[in-house]
């Protein structure tokens, strides 16, 4: 275990030492915790630890399963677990987060700030391929829940939706669109669809049941998965993985840190527990991963009053113990 994050940075001035990064290269998976600290300027830890790990370990996929476990936790009217069950595949190494850009005349009235979105054919294609392969395997070949019977003769079609902005980002998303169209014929059991990112946000609220697998770039993926977290019950349950299929992958709760709750035993630990379940599933321990999810669903539906911090009816440690007792 390596202790990284805000406290270490304040004590040593280091974010991610090279020796730690070397250790991470030697393992298959990492379980990543909260690193934030109220006394550290925004961007230092995020870029120095999280983004550096994602880039240097080439974790080019951010995988976000989105599941609602209990209807009362969803802010949407008349939506239940049967309506919110999809996966977002976010490109994780390029786009606006690649760090390309800079400033001219910084601090003056003439200042110019440029942030460039980097999209390579290699990066786009490997992300699309991961998404197509995932859609091909999704739900064990069972029919996609949003399709009408007449939409598929074999009953094995799943849907992959490309989320972009082809009407405005006519260079970057032209590349995404062409790659998507060129790859689609190789996956005859995957129904393809496209929606602008603003439409995706609208449909997440109105008809989330329309989605099965969504693939998108780094920035749009970051935005729509925060909205997805809210409709699945909040950041207290949202977990994801930063995937390098041939190297080290990293799994984390999506909510980050909440310093105001430090030491109070009120934070919902389920997102961190779900991250551990995703990690086990990724490592081939599918039975163990499924056991964790089953336990989480059971506890949410029988014990926990609310998924919000301080309102669960149990403390952080007690919720962890309840889940562990069922695994």
Protein Blocks (a to p, Z undefined) as FASTA:
>chain_A
ZZedjklmmmnopabdfklmmmmmmpmbdcdddfbdfkbcghjlmmmmmmmmmmmnopab
ccdddddfbfklpcbghiafklnccdddddfkgcjlnopacdehehiakbccdddddddf
klmmmmmmmmmmmmmmggnlpacfkbcfklpmnlpaccddddddfklmmmlmmmmmmmmm
mmmmmmmmbccddddfklmmmmmmmmmmlpcbdcddfklmmmmmmmmmmmnnpjklgccd
dddfklccddddfklpafklgonlpacfklmmmmmmmmmmmnopamlmmmmmmmmmmmmm
mmmmbfcehilopafklmmmmmmmmZZ
